Amino acid sequence: MSAAEPFECMPIAADLTPWEASVVTLAGDAVLLTYSLREVRYLQGVISHDRCRTWEQPFFLKSVSGDRIAGWRSSPLRLASGNLGIFYSTRPQQPGRDGPLAFRVSPDEGQTWSEETLVDPHFAVLRNGCARVLRDGRIVCPAYRWISHHLEDAEQDGAQLSYSFAYFSDDEGATWQRSANELMIRRNDVEYDLVDGKGFRLVEEEPPGLYEYLQFEKYGEPVAEELREGRLINFGRCRLGTLFMSYSADGGVSWSKPQPSGLAAADAPPTTARLPGSGDLLVIWNQASPDEIACGLARHRLSCAVSSDEGRTWKHFRNLESLDDECQLPVPPLQVYQQPIDGYRQPIDRSRYHHAPGAVRCAYSAITIAGSDAVICYDYGWRPDPLTGRRKHFGTKVKVVPCDWFTDSSAEREDGPEAEPTATAPGR
C-alpha cells in the first residue's frame, strides 16, 4: 500500500523574498516557521495549527523587552528542558559577510525570547535548520566561516574558501565551547576515483580540471546528526561532485578527516533527520551531474535518500523537486565542478526536463518531525521573470511528507526509471 502523497504550500508571499527558513514543532503539534526577508533583516515567524494547511498572520520575533530581533539564517530547536532555542546571524560587521553568531531561549513557545548570548562574538555562520540537541542534552552547533572575513579580500578562490567546526553547550546555551579541530578537504587526502560506478581506486594522476591553487577545498554549511551508537555524523558541501562527511566520537569536540559520502551532489548544503520508528537516517540534498552544474541546473533537483546503516549505504532515492525524473545519479570522478557565476537557467532539453520551465533553485532545506510527518521548508524559485527576463525569487515552499513516503518502494517505481538499489560510501 502506497504512502499518502506530500502536501505543499507557500505560506509567505513570494514577492516579499523570504529565504533560508527553518521549522520547529510547538506544543500541540503546531509548526513554527522562522525566516527573514532579503530587504528586512529581522527574524519573523508564522504558525500553523493544522499541519501547514492554514497559517496565522506573520509576526516579528521579539525579546522579553519587546524589541524586534535583528538577524537572519535562523535555526530553532527544542531544548532538553522543553524550552525553545534559536540561533541566528546578527547584523554584518564586514561587507558581504554575516555578523556574530547569536543564541536566545524562549520559555513560552516563541512568544518572547531571552536576551542575546553570543556564541561567536566575531564571525561564524550556522545555516538554517542545522543545530541539534543530543540525547544527553548537549546542544551542537555545526558552524563554518570563510577564510577571509571580507568579501573583497584577495583570496584566489573568489573569497569563498570556507572551513567548518562546531560549538557546543552543556548548559542550554549559557556558555559555549568550540571544537578542537576544523574541517577542510585537503586535496592530497582525496585519493579515490570511481571505477565504472562500482568501486573506488587510488588516483595516480591529478584529474584534469583541478585548479592549480586548490591545495584545499572548502567544507562548508555543515549539518550534524546523532547516530544510534552515540557518534555524530557531519555532512558538508564542496565542489567535488559529492557530499563529504565526517564523524565525531566525543559529542562534537573533535572530528575525523572528511571523506566522500557516495552521494552525487552540487555545491549546495544538505540537511538530515532521523525517521521515527526505524530511526533510519534521512538526508535531503541537491543531487546534480557535472553537466547540470556546468549549465545552471545545479539546484533544480532536491533529492532525498535513506540509510539504515548510519550512512554507510543509501537507498530509497526520491525527489522532492526536480525538472526531470532522475532519482539517483552516479558519483562523478572527484574533481572541481564549477557552477556558472550567473547561476540558474532553464534547461534547453525539454524532452528530458519535461517539467520545465520551473523552479531552478530548490535549496537550503530544513526539516522537523511532527508526529508521523516530516515538515520540510526550502527556498523555491529563481525563475526568470517572463516580462523582464531578470531572475525572480519565488519564496519559501513548505512540504509535509508522511514519514513512510521516504521508504515507499512502490512509489519509487512510479517516480521514474528504477534506480540502482544502493549507493555506498567509499572506504566503508
KEFI-28597 format. One line per 3 residues: their letters; for each residue x, y negated, z negated of N, C-alpha, C. Coordinates in pm, whole numbers. Layout:
N
a	X/Y/Z/X/Y/Z/X/Y/Z; ...
***
This chain:
428
msa	85/119/0/0/0/0/88/-124/0; 62/-215/92/145/-334/105/117/-433/-6; 221/-507/-44/206/-613/-143/129/-729/-83
aep	67/-807/-169/-4/-926/-123/92/-1022/-56; 40/-1099/38/125/-1192/112/155/-1316/28; 269/-1379/51/303/-1502/-22/205/-1615/8
fec	191/-1703/-89/114/-1826/-73/213/-1941/-70; 189/-2040/16/282/-2153/24/207/-2285/28; 274/-2389/-18/216/-2523/-17/330/-2625/-24
mpi	296/-2750/-2/390/-2861/-16/327/-2964/-109; 360/-2956/-240/289/-3036/-340/323/-3184/-344; 430/-3225/-274/472/-3365/-276/466/-3418/-133
aad	412/-3535/-116/401/-3593/18/537/-3598/85; 544/-3544/207/673/-3529/274/740/-3663/302; 661/-3768/327/724/-3896/361/791/-3961/240
ltp	773/-3903/121/844/-3953/3/987/-3898/-5; 1020/-3802/81/1151/-3737/88/1198/-3682/-46; 1121/-3590/-106/1172/-3519/-224/1282/-3423/-182
wea	1372/-3391/-273/1478/-3297/-236/1535/-3228/-358; 1591/-3110/-332/1658/-3027/-432/1575/-3015/-559; 1451/-2967/-541/1360/-2948/-654/1394/-2819/-729
svv	1342/-2808/-851/1356/-2688/-933/1222/-2656/-997; 1208/-2532/-1044/1084/-2490/-1108/1114/-2419/-1240; 1019/-2431/-1334/1028/-2359/-1460/884/-2334/-1506
tla	862/-2220/-1571/728/-2190/-1621/707/-2259/-1756; 584/-2305/-1776/543/-2367/-1901/449/-2273/-1977; 406/-2314/-2093/311/-2236/-2171/183/-2213/-2090
gda	124/-2093/-2106/2/-2062/-2035/21/-2035/-1888; 142/-1998/-1848/174/-1967/-1708/164/-2088/-1616; 164/-2208/-1672/173/-2326/-1587/313/-2333/-1526
vll	325/-2408/-1418/452/-2424/-1348/486/-2571/-1340; 606/-2606/-1380/656/-2743/-1368/759/-2750/-1257; 735/-2836/-1161/830/-2864/-1053/900/-2995/-1086
tys	1032/-2995/-1093/1107/-3118/-1117/1187/-3153/-992; 1201/-3283/-968/1264/-3328/-844/1300/-3475/-856; 1366/-3526/-756/1385/-3670/-742/1364/-3705/-595
lre	1346/-3832/-568/1328/-3880/-431/1457/-3943/-384; 1482/-3934/-255/1607/-3987/-200/1623/-4135/-227; 1515/-4209/-228/1523/-4353/-246/1491/-4396/-389
vry	1445/-4303/-473/1409/-4336/-611/1478/-4234/-701; 1596/-4264/-751/1675/-4167/-825/1635/-4160/-973; 1508/-4125/-995/1459/-4093/-1129/1401/-3953/-1126
lqg	1416/-3879/-1236/1360/-3744/-1243/1208/-3752/-1250; 1143/-3671/-1169/998/-3666/-1167/952/-3522/-1184; 825/-3507/-1217/768/-3375/-1234/626/-3370/-1183
vis	580/-3248/-1152/442/-3225/-1115/407/-3085/-1163; 286/-3068/-1217/248/-2944/-1285/130/-2878/-1214; 135/-2745/-1207/22/-2665/-1159/-17/-2566/-1269
hdr	-148/-2552/-1290/-200/-2457/-1389/-263/-2334/-1324; -262/-2327/-1190/-327/-2214/-1122/-233/-2150/-1019; -110/-2130/-1062/-8/-2063/-980/10/-2134/-846
crt	18/-2268/-853/59/-2354/-742/-51/-2377/-638; -174/-2337/-668/-283/-2364/-571/-324/-2510/-574; -326/-2570/-691/-353/-2714/-703/-251/-2774/-797
weq	-232/-2906/-783/-129/-2976/-860/-186/-3103/-921; -140/-3135/-1041/-177/-3261/-1103/-100/-3376/-1039; -124/-3495/-1088/-53/-3612/-1035/94/-3610/-1078
pff	186/-3645/-989/328/-3652/-1027/350/-3755/-1138; 454/-3735/-1216/487/-3826/-1325/638/-3836/-1339; 685/-3942/-1401/827/-3958/-1430/860/-3887/-1561
lks	970/-3815/-1565/1020/-3759/-1690/1070/-3873/-1777; 1032/-3870/-1905/1066/-3982/-1995/1133/-3932/-2122; 1218/-4017/-2177/1284/-3987/-2303/1188/-4008/-2420
vsg	1231/-3971/-2540/1148/-3991/-2659/1120/-4139/-2684; 1204/-4225/-2631/1182/-4369/-2645/1094/-4427/-2536; 1049/-4342/-2442/958/-4386/-2337/1024/-4434/-2210
dri	1155/-4424/-2200/1225/-4469/-2081/1227/-4361/-1972; 1218/-4404/-1847/1236/-4311/-1736/1380/-4258/-1736; 1395/-4133/-1693/1528/-4070/-1692/1586/-4081/-1551
agw	1693/-4158/-1540/1758/-4175/-1410/1844/-4053/-1380; 1832/-3997/-1259/1914/-3883/-1223/1855/-3806/-1107; 1921/-3698/-1072/1878/-3610/-963/1945/-3474/-982
rss	1922/-3380/-888/1971/-3241/-898/1933/-3180/-1032; 1807/-3176/-1062/1764/-3124/-1192/1764/-2972/-1195; 1789/-2919/-1314/1791/-2774/-1335/1729/-2745/-1471
plr	1595/-2726/-1476/1529/-2698/-1603/1536/-2549/-1637; 1524/-2517/-1765/1527/-2376/-1807/1467/-2365/-1947; 1423/-2242/-1979/1366/-2213/-2110/1478/-2168/-2202
las	1493/-2236/-2317/1598/-2204/-2412/1554/-2092/-2507; 1649/-2034/-2577/1620/-1924/-2669/1525/-1967/-2781; 1529/-2094/-2820/1443/-2146/-2926/1299/-2161/-2882
gnl	1274/-2156/-2752/1142/-2184/-2697/1129/-2324/-2641; 1222/-2413/-2674/1223/-2547/-2615/1263/-2538/-2467; 1236/-2646/-2396/1287/-2660/-2260/1418/-2738/-2263
gif	1508/-2704/-2173/1627/-2784/-2150/1630/-2826/-2004; 1704/-2931/-1975/1718/-2973/-1836/1857/-3035/-1815; 1923/-2990/-1709/2047/-3051/-1663/2014/-3142/-1546
yst	2098/-3243/-1526/2080/-3330/-1410/2207/-3414/-1390; 2223/-3463/-1269/2332/-3556/-1239/2287/-3698/-1267; 2371/-3774/-1334/2339/-3913/-1365/2384/-4003/-1249
rpq	2362/-4131/-1267/2393/-4227/-1162/2540/-4218/-1121; 2569/-4218/-990/2708/-4206/-945/2796/-4319/-996; 2919/-4282/-1029/3019/-4381/-1068/3123/-4402/-958
qpg	3122/-4314/-856/3211/-4326/-742/3127/-4319/-615; 3162/-4394/-510/3085/-4389/-386/3080/-4247/-328; 2959/-4202/-294/2944/-4074/-229/2952/-3953/-319
rdg	2958/-3971/-450/2968/-3859/-543/2858/-3867/-648; 2838/-3754/-719/2748/-3754/-833/2815/-3822/-952; 2735/-3852/-1053/2790/-3906/-1175/2814/-3798/-1278
pla	2829/-3836/-1405/2845/-3738/-1512/2727/-3640/-1516; 2755/-3518/-1562/2653/-3415/-1576/2592/-3424/-1715; 2458/-3434/-1723/2390/-3458/-1850/2290/-3347/-1881
frv	2247/-3344/-2008/2155/-3240/-2056/2062/-3302/-2159; 1935/-3261/-2157/1836/-3303/-2256/1749/-3182/-2295; 1680/-3197/-2407/1592/-3093/-2460/1454/-3151/-2480
spd	1352/-3069/-2452/1213/-3110/-2476/1145/-3009/-2568; 1091/-3055/-2682/1017/-2965/-2771/868/-2957/-2739; 822/-3035/-2638/678/-3045/-2611/646/-3016/-2464
egq	710/-2913/-2409/681/-2865/-2274/701/-2973/-2167; 803/-3055/-2185/841/-3151/-2084/773/-3284/-2090; 690/-3307/-2193/624/-3438/-2203/724/-3547/-2240
tws	816/-3516/-2332/923/-3609/-2367/1053/-3532/-2380; 1164/-3604/-2364/1295/-3542/-2364/1388/-3615/-2461; 1477/-3539/-2522/1570/-3594/-2621/1665/-3695/-2556
eet	1743/-3759/-2639/1846/-3848/-2586/1950/-3764/-2510; 2020/-3830/-2422/2111/-3763/-2329/2238/-3713/-2398; 2276/-3589/-2368/2406/-3535/-2406/2486/-3513/-2279
lvd	2608/-3562/-2274/2691/-3546/-2155/2766/-3413/-2163; 2739/-3328/-2064/2811/-3201/-2052/2951/-3226/-1998; 2958/-3306/-1893/3086/-3353/-1837/3076/-3503/-1824
phf	3146/-3578/-1906/3131/-3724/-1907/3194/-3793/-1786; 3272/-3718/-1707/3339/-3780/-1593/3268/-3749/-1462; 3269/-3621/-1421/3213/-3588/-1291/3208/-3437/-1275
avl	3089/-3382/-1261/3069/-3240/-1229/2927/-3227/-1177; 2902/-3122/-1098/2773/-3104/-1034/2719/-2965/-1067; 2596/-2961/-1115/2519/-2838/-1123/2406/-2852/-1023
rng	2404/-2769/-921/2297/-2785/-823/2166/-2734/-879; 2057/-2762/-808/1923/-2738/-862/1900/-2590/-896; 1839/-2569/-1013/1790/-2437/-1050/1893/-2331/-1077
car	2014/-2367/-1120/2120/-2267/-1133/2171/-2245/-1274; 2118/-2311/-1375/2157/-2284/-1513/2084/-2160/-1563; 2146/-2088/-1657/2087/-1965/-1709/2106/-1957/-1862
vlr	2012/-1891/-1927/2024/-1858/-2069/2046/-1709/-2082; 2153/-1669/-2150/2187/-1528/-2164/2104/-1464/-2276; 2112/-1333/-2284/2033/-1261/-2384/2068/-1302/-2526
dgr	2193/-1343/-2549/2233/-1385/-2684/2204/-1532/-2711; 2139/-1601/-2617/2103/-1740/-2634/2201/-1840/-2576; 2317/-1794/-2534/2416/-1886/-2475/2361/-1947/-2346
ivc	2381/-2077/-2331/2347/-2146/-2205/2472/-2147/-2118; 2458/-2103/-1995/2569/-2104/-1900/2534/-2197/-1785; 2623/-2289/-1758/2604/-2391/-1655/2715/-2377/-1552
pay	2691/-2306/-1441/2794/-2289/-1338/2805/-2415/-1252; 2909/-2491/-1273/2924/-2622/-1210/3036/-2621/-1105; 3048/-2729/-1033/3158/-2745/-938/3190/-2892/-924
rwi	3304/-2919/-866/3339/-3057/-831/3430/-3054/-709; 3432/-3165/-640/3521/-3180/-525/3662/-3214/-574; 3762/-3175/-495/3900/-3208/-529/3914/-3359/-543
shh	3855/-3431/-450/3856/-3577/-456/3733/-3625/-530; 3747/-3730/-609/3633/-3790/-677/3576/-3906/-597; 3628/-3928/-479/3585/-4041/-398/3570/-3993/-255
led	3456/-4023/-195/3426/-3970/-63/3525/-4012/43; 3590/-4126/26/3678/-4178/129/3824/-4147/104; 3853/-4066/1/3992/-4026/-21/4042/-3942/95
aeq	4174/-3945/115/4232/-3885/236/4258/-3736/217; 4152/-3657/197/4167/-3513/198/4169/-3465/342; 4241/-3357/367/4245/-3303/502/4113/-3240/541
dga	4036/-3196/442/3912/-3124/470/3790/-3214/461; 3801/-3335/508/3687/-3423/512/3630/-3454/374; 3714/-3453/273/3674/-3486/136/3566/-3392/82
qls	3563/-3267/130/3460/-3174/87/3515/-3048/21; 3644/-3035/0/3701/-2917/-62/3663/-2916/-210; 3599/-2807/-255/3547/-2804/-391/3589/-2676/-462
ysf	3583/-2679/-594/3613/-2563/-676/3507/-2553/-785; 3494/-2434/-844/3387/-2408/-940/3443/-2366/-1075; 3359/-2379/-1176/3392/-2341/-1312/3259/-2331/-1386
ayf	3262/-2320/-1516/3137/-2311/-1591/3150/-2385/-1723; 3040/-2443/-1766/3026/-2492/-1902/2933/-2396/-1977; 2953/-2385/-2108/2864/-2301/-2187/2845/-2361/-2324
sdd	2729/-2330/-2383/2693/-2383/-2514/2627/-2273/-2596; 2666/-2263/-2723/2606/-2167/-2815/2520/-2234/-2921; 2495/-2365/-2903/2411/-2437/-3000/2302/-2516/-2928
ega	2247/-2456/-2823/2135/-2513/-2748/2167/-2650/-2690; 2292/-2668/-2648/2329/-2788/-2575/2381/-2902/-2659; 2396/-2883/-2789/2450/-2991/-2873/2597/-3016/-2841
twq	2672/-2907/-2817/2814/-2919/-2778/2840/-2823/-2663; 2945/-2856/-2586/2975/-2779/-2466/3123/-2745/-2460; 3152/-2626/-2406/3288/-2583/-2378/3300/-2549/-2230
rsa	3421/-2561/-2178/3444/-2534/-2037/3520/-2402/-2019; 3491/-2333/-1911/3558/-2205/-1884/3709/-2223/-1873; 3781/-2113/-1893/3927/-2119/-1899/3991/-2125/-1762
nel	3917/-2095/-1656/3976/-2099/-1522/3876/-2152/-1421; 3926/-2187/-1304/3844/-2239/-1194/3842/-2138/-1080; 3742/-2153/-993/3726/-2062/-880/3743/-2135/-749
mir	3840/-2091/-670/3854/-2127/-529/3890/-2000/-455; 3877/-2003/-325/3914/-1888/-242/4050/-1916/-182; 4148/-1837/-221/4282/-1854/-166/4294/-1774/-38
rnd	4342/-1837/67/4346/-1771/197/4427/-1643/193; 4537/-1642/119/4622/-1523/115/4555/-1407/42; 4449/-1436/-34/4379/-1330/-105/4263/-1273/-25
vey	4222/-1340/82/4112/-1292/165/4173/-1199/268; 4178/-1072/237/4255/-977/315/4168/-870/380; 4040/-899/396/3951/-800/453/3892/-850/583
dlv	3872/-756/675/3805/-786/800/3711/-670/829; 3607/-694/905/3512/-588/937/3565/-500/1050; 3538/-372/1041/3570/-278/1147/3439/-218/1195
dgk	3394/-261/1313/3269/-211/1371/3151/-225/1275; 3156/-325/1188/3046/-349/1097/3028/-244/990; 3123/-152/974/3103/-39/883/3198/-39/764
gfr	3312/-100/777/3409/-95/669/3502/-213/676; 3602/-215/589/3694/-326/583/3837/-276/593; 3923/-355/653/4064/-322/663/4145/-447/630
lve	4274/-428/604/4362/-540/576/4386/-621/703; 4377/-752/693/4404/-838/808/4555/-855/821; 4611/-815/935/4756/-822/953/4799/-953/1016
eep	4712/-1013/1094/4743/-1139/1159/4635/-1240/1122; 4675/-1365/1119/4579/-1470/1087/4472/-1478/1194; 4344/-1469/1158/4238/-1475/1258/4238/-1609/1330
pgl	4208/-1610/1460/4201/-1738/1532/4090/-1825/1474; 4112/-1952/1477/4011/-2045/1431/4033/-2099/1292; 4122/-2039/1216/4153/-2093/1084/4235/-2222/1101
yey	4197/-2326/1030/4273/-2449/1037/4404/-2432/962; 4508/-2493/1015/4641/-2474/956/4647/-2518/811; 4571/-2621/776/4580/-2672/641/4503/-2586/540
lqf	4425/-2489/587/4336/-2418/498/4411/-2314/417; 4490/-2358/320/4550/-2266/225/4446/-2225/121; 4349/-2311/99/4239/-2282/8/4108/-2306/81
eky	4006/-2230/45/3871/-2253/93/3783/-2282/-27; 3685/-2367/-8/3600/-2407/-119/3518/-2290/-172; 3484/-2297/-298/3389/-2207/-363/3294/-2299/-437
gep	3182/-2332/-374/3100/-2441/-424/2958/-2400/-457; 2890/-2488/-528/2748/-2477/-564/2713/-2337/-614; 2781/-2291/-719/2763/-2153/-766/2633/-2134/-844
vae	2591/-2007/-849/2481/-1966/-934/2525/-1839/-1007; 2489/-1827/-1133/2529/-1711/-1213/2405/-1637/-1262; 2419/-1506/-1281/2310/-1423/-1332/2370/-1317/-1423
elr	2299/-1284/-1532/2346/-1183/-1624/2310/-1045/-1573; 2407/-954/-1575/2384/-817/-1532/2339/-731/-1649; 2294/-610/-1618/2238/-523/-1722/2339/-493/-1832
egr	2466/-470/-1792/2566/-431/-1891/2627/-550/-1964; 2582/-671/-1931/2626/-788/-2003/2722/-878/-1929; 2784/-829/-1822/2868/-917/-1742/2783/-1021/-1670
lin	2849/-1125/-1620/2785/-1224/-1535/2837/-1209/-1394; 2749/-1224/-1297/2788/-1229/-1157/2765/-1372/-1108; 2854/-1421/-1026/2853/-1559/-980/2868/-1559/-828
fgr	2774/-1623/-759/2780/-1634/-613/2810/-1779/-575; 2901/-1799/-478/2934/-1933/-432/2936/-1940/-280; 2919/-2062/-232/2918/-2086/-87/3057/-2117/-36
crl	3079/-2088/91/3204/-2123/158/3177/-2123/308; 3283/-2135/389/3267/-2141/535/3321/-2016/604; 3336/-1907/532/3399/-1787/586/3300/-1684/637
gtl	3174/-1721/655/3076/-1632/716/3007/-1537/621; 3034/-1545/491/2970/-1460/392/2967/-1533/258; 2874/-1496/172/2881/-1541/34/3000/-1474/-33
fms	3062/-1544/-126/3165/-1484/-211/3108/-1471/-352; 3167/-1380/-430/3117/-1358/-565/3231/-1333/-663; 3202/-1363/-789/3299/-1347/-897/3225/-1292/-1019
ysa	3301/-1236/-1114/3241/-1178/-1234/3304/-1238/-1359; 3225/-1239/-1467/3277/-1276/-1598/3236/-1169/-1698; 3332/-1119/-1776/3306/-1018/-1878/3297/-1077/-2018
dgg	3309/-1210/-2029/3310/-1273/-2161/3214/-1392/-2168; 3100/-1378/-2101/2997/-1481/-2115/3027/-1612/-2048; 3111/-1610/-1944/3141/-1732/-1869/3268/-1802/-1911
vsw	3343/-1744/-2005/3469/-1806/-2047/3574/-1793/-1939; 3584/-1677/-1876/3680/-1656/-1766/3611/-1582/-1653; 3665/-1602/-1531/3603/-1547/-1410/3706/-1477/-1324
skp	3662/-1370/-1257/3752/-1295/-1169/3772/-1367/-1037; 3874/-1323/-963/3904/-1380/-831/3786/-1356/-736; 3738/-1458/-665/3625/-1440/-574/3657/-1342/-461
qps	3559/-1261/-427/3571/-1163/-319/3445/-1167/-233; 3452/-1120/-107/3334/-1121/-21/3222/-1034/-76; 3099/-1079/-51/2981/-1010/-104/2925/-906/-9
gla	2959/-914/120/2896/-826/218/2765/-879/271; 2733/-1007/246/2612/-1071/296/2650/-1183/392; 2609/-1173/517/2636/-1277/614/2571/-1407/570
aad	2644/-1518/579/2591/-1641/521/2647/-1763/591; 2563/-1867/595/2608/-2000/634/2674/-2066/514; 2731/-2182/537/2790/-2262/429/2677/-2334/358
app	2607/-2261/271/2489/-2312/201/2475/-2237/70; 2412/-2299/-30/2408/-2238/-163/2301/-2131/-177; 2331/-2022/-251/2232/-1919/-281/2165/-1944/-416
tta	2063/-1865/-445/2008/-1859/-580/1975/-1715/-612; 1957/-1684/-739/1937/-1546/-783/1829/-1539/-890; 1780/-1417/-913/1685/-1390/-1021/1687/-1240/-1047
rlp	1631/-1201/-1161/1610/-1060/-1192/1462/-1031/-1177; 1429/-926/-1100/1290/-891/-1079/1233/-823/-1204; 1113/-861/-1245/1055/-799/-1364/1027/-651/-1341
gsg	1030/-576/-1447/1006/-432/-1437/1135/-358/-1408; 1181/-362/-1284/1302/-289/-1245/1430/-356/-1295; 1426/-488/-1310/1548/-561/-1344/1644/-573/-1228
dll	1601/-536/-1106/1688/-546/-989/1728/-690/-965; 1842/-707/-902/1897/-839/-874/1846/-888/-739; 1787/-1005/-738/1737/-1069/-616/1829/-1184/-579
viw	1866/-1195/-451/1942/-1309/-404/1865/-1373/-288; 1861/-1505/-286/1799/-1583/-179/1906/-1674/-123; 1925/-1670/9/2036/-1746/67/2011/-1772/214
nqa	2094/-1858/274/2084/-1889/416/2171/-1791/494; 2104/-1697/559/2172/-1597/640/2186/-1651/782; 2308/-1648/836/2331/-1705/969/2447/-1636/1037
spd	2444/-1635/1169/2553/-1582/1250/2649/-1695/1286; 2771/-1662/1330/2863/-1769/1374/2804/-1854/1485; 2733/-1794/1580/2673/-1871/1689/2570/-1969/1635
eia	2491/-1926/1538/2390/-2015/1481/2455/-2129/1405; 2561/-2098/1332/2633/-2204/1260/2687/-2307/1358; 2738/-2260/1471/2801/-2349/1569/2700/-2437/1643
cgl	2576/-2390/1655/2480/-2466/1738/2372/-2536/1656; 2392/-2550/1525/2299/-2629/1445/2183/-2551/1387; 2195/-2417/1380/2088/-2334/1324/2132/-2263/1196
arh	2223/-2323/1124/2280/-2256/1007/2179/-2236/895; 2075/-2318/889/1985/-2312/774/1839/-2294/812; 1813/-2241/931/1673/-2217/966/1622/-2089/900
rls	1712/-1996/867/1672/-1866/813/1702/-1861/663; 1598/-1856/583/1613/-1840/439/1575/-1696/406; 1675/-1616/372/1657/-1472/355/1661/-1432/209
cav	1618/-1309/184/1628/-1251/50/1666/-1104/63; 1732/-1053/-38/1770/-912/-45/1775/-871/-191; 1771/-740/-214/1763/-686/-349/1876/-586/-370
ssd	1933/-588/-489/2035/-490/-528/1990/-417/-653; 1994/-284/-647/1962/-201/-764/2087/-160/-840; 2205/-194/-786/2331/-154/-850/2420/-274/-880
egr	2356/-383/-921/2425/-501/-972/2518/-567/-871; 2473/-573/-745/2546/-647/-643/2645/-565/-562; 2652/-433/-586/2744/-351/-506/2689/-329/-365
twk	2560/-300/-354/2496/-281/-224/2365/-358/-223; 2316/-388/-102/2197/-469/-85/2100/-401/11; 1972/-417/-16/1867/-355/65/1744/-446/65
hfr	1639/-402/135/1514/-477/143/1537/-619/193; 1604/-631/307/1628/-762/366/1498/-815/427; 1461/-937/387/1343/-1003/441/1371/-1151/455
nle	1285/-1220/527/1298/-1365/545/1182/-1437/479; 1216/-1540/403/1114/-1631/353/1079/-1736/458; 1178/-1774/538/1161/-1866/651/1256/-1822/761
sld	1212/-1833/885/1301/-1806/998/1230/-1843/1127; 1308/-1890/1224/1253/-1917/1356/1254/-1794/1445; 1318/-1685/1398/1314/-1558/1471/1277/-1447/1373
dec	1291/-1320/1416/1252/-1207/1332/1371/-1125/1285; 1493/-1179/1295/1611/-1106/1249/1620/-1114/1097; 1617/-998/1033/1617/-996/886/1752/-960/825
qlp	1839/-895/901/1970/-860/848/2075/-877/957; 2173/-961/931/2279/-991/1027/2408/-924/983; 2491/-881/1077/2622/-825/1040/2714/-933/986
vpp	2802/-893/896/2900/-988/842/3011/-1006/945; 3039/-1129/987/3143/-1151/1088/3282/-1141/1027; 3387/-1138/1112/3524/-1143/1059/3542/-1266/972
lqv	3625/-1255/870/3645/-1363/775/3735/-1471/834; 3673/-1577/880/3745/-1694/927/3652/-1813/909; 3702/-1931/933/3621/-2051/911/3521/-2068/1024
yqq	3395/-2087/987/3288/-2117/1082/3232/-2253/1044; 3248/-2349/1134/3219/-2488/1103/3086/-2529/1162; 3001/-2590/1081/2875/-2644/1128/2899/-2779/1194
pid	2825/-2810/1302/2843/-2942/1366/2819/-3055/1268; 2890/-3162/1288/2880/-3277/1197/2738/-3333/1196; 2671/-3335/1314/2539/-3395/1319/2429/-3296/1281
gyr	2466/-3178/1233/2372/-3095/1160/2279/-3005/1237; 2151/-3033/1233/2048/-2935/1263/1979/-2964/1396; 1958/-2857/1475/1897/-2873/1607/1798/-2761/1633
qpi	1697/-2789/1713/1604/-2685/1755/1674/-2589/1852; 1639/-2460/1849/1705/-2364/1939/1662/-2383/2084; 1754/-2349/2173/1724/-2353/2316/1655/-2226/2360
drs	1697/-2112/2305/1643/-1982/2342/1510/-1961/2270; 1399/-1996/2335/1269/-1985/2271/1211/-1843/2280; 1273/-1755/2357/1226/-1616/2358/1269/-1545/2230
ryh	1393/-1567/2187/1436/-1509/2060/1378/-1587/1943; 1394/-1718/1946/1345/-1802/1835/1203/-1845/1868; 1113/-1747/1866/978/-1773/1918/890/-1846/1818
hap	939/-1872/1697/865/-1955/1601/903/-2103/1616; 996/-2135/1703/1038/-2273/1726/936/-2343/1817; 926/-2476/1806/1002/-2563/1714/950/-2553/1572
gav	1040/-2572/1478/1002/-2562/1337/1111/-2618/1250; 1100/-2593/1122/1197/-2645/1026/1332/-2579/1049; 1437/-2659/1057/1572/-2606/1077/1660/-2631/954
rca	1602/-2683/848/1675/-2696/723/1588/-2645/609; 1598/-2514/582/1528/-2449/472/1635/-2406/374; 1661/-2483/272/1780/-2461/190/1759/-2517/50
ysa	1857/-2492/-37/1857/-2537/-176/1734/-2483/-250; 1725/-2351/-252/1613/-2286/-319/1638/-2276/-469; 1528/-2272/-544/1529/-2246/-688/1411/-2156/-717
iti	1420/-2078/-824/1318/-1976/-849/1289/-1964/-997; 1164/-1933/-1031/1126/-1893/-1165/1028/-1778/-1153; 1028/-1689/-1251/935/-1577/-1253/817/-1615/-1341
ags	696/-1607/-1283/573/-1640/-1355/482/-1518/-1351; 484/-1440/-1457/405/-1317/-1459/458/-1219/-1358; 374/-1176/-1266/414/-1082/-1161/454/-1151/-1032
dav	467/-1283/-1035/502/-1360/-916/636/-1428/-933; 702/-1450/-820/818/-1538/-814/773/-1669/-751; 800/-1779/-818/769/-1911/-763/901/-1971/-713
icy	907/-1997/-583/1030/-2041/-518/1004/-2178/-456; 1095/-2271/-477/1086/-2400/-410/1214/-2424/-332; 1205/-2500/-223/1323/-2528/-142/1297/-2647/-51
dyg	1407/-2713/-11/1398/-2819/88/1351/-2760/220; 1262/-2833/288/1200/-2780/409/1185/-2893/510; 1263/-2889/618/1246/-2993/718/1363/-3019/807
wrp	1394/-3147/825/1492/-3198/921/1457/-3161/1064; 1328/-3171/1098/1289/-3155/1237/1285/-3292/1303; 1337/-3305/1424/1336/-3438/1487/1195/-3494/1501
dpl	1181/-3622/1472/1054/-3690/1491/1022/-3695/1640; 902/-3650/1684/870/-3644/1827/867/-3780/1895; 848/-3888/1818/840/-4022/1877/976/-4089/1886
tgr	1055/-4075/1780/1183/-4146/1777/1302/-4057/1806; 1286/-3925/1791/1398/-3834/1808/1491/-3829/1688; 1465/-3912/1588/1550/-3914/1469/1513/-3800/1377
rkh	1612/-3757/1297/1587/-3650/1203/1486/-3694/1098; 1398/-3604/1060/1294/-3637/963/1295/-3531/853; 1297/-3575/729/1293/-3484/616/1147/-3450/588
fgt	1116/-3320/583/977/-3279/568/937/-3248/425; 1029/-3252/333/988/-3239/194/1024/-3107/128; 950/-3076/21/973/-2958/-61/860/-2859/-41
kvk	895/-2736/-6/795/-2631/4/802/-2544/-121; 685/-2502/-169/674/-2407/-279/608/-2281/-225; 670/-2167/-253/617/-2040/-207/600/-1948/-328
vvp	481/-1894/-345/451/-1800/-453/451/-1660/-393; 546/-1579/-438/570/-1448/-378/546/-1339/-483; 452/-1247/-461/439/-1134/-554/571/-1059/-563
cdw	614/-1025/-684/747/-967/-700/764/-835/-626; 654/-759/-608/669/-634/-534/680/-656/-383; 656/-779/-336/676/-810/-194/823/-794/-155
ftd	915/-824/-246/1057/-818/-215/1105/-676/-188; 1034/-576/-237/1076/-437/-219/974/-355/-142; 882/-421/-73/777/-353/3/832/-309/138
ssa	871/-183/150/934/-132/273/839/-133/391; 711/-110/369/618/-109/482/608/-247/545; 614/-351/463/608/-488/516/736/-524/588
ere	850/-467/545/976/-493/614/968/-451/759; 908/-337/785/897/-290/923/806/-379/1005; 706/-439/938/617/-529/1009/685/-660/1044
dgp	785/-699/966/850/-828/987/929/-832/1117; 978/-719/1163/1061/-720/1283/1132/-589/1300; 1235/-585/1386/1310/-462/1410/1365/-406/1281
eae	1363/-272/1271/1410/-208/1150/1558/-235/1131; 1596/-277/1011/1734/-316/983/1811/-197/926; 1942/-214/922/2024/-116/853/1980/-111/706
pta	1987/5/643/1929/20/510/2000/-61/401; 2130/-78/411/2201/-148/305/2317/-229/362; 2363/-322/283/2491/-389/308/2577/-366/185
tap	2705/-348/203/2794/-313/94/2903/-417/77; 2927/-457/-47/3037/-550/-75/3168/-475/-61; 3270/-535/3/3398/-469/21/3469/-443/-110
gr	3544/-336/-111/3627/-308/-227/3550/-260/-348; 3422/-221/-330/3341/-176/-442/3332/-25/-441
***
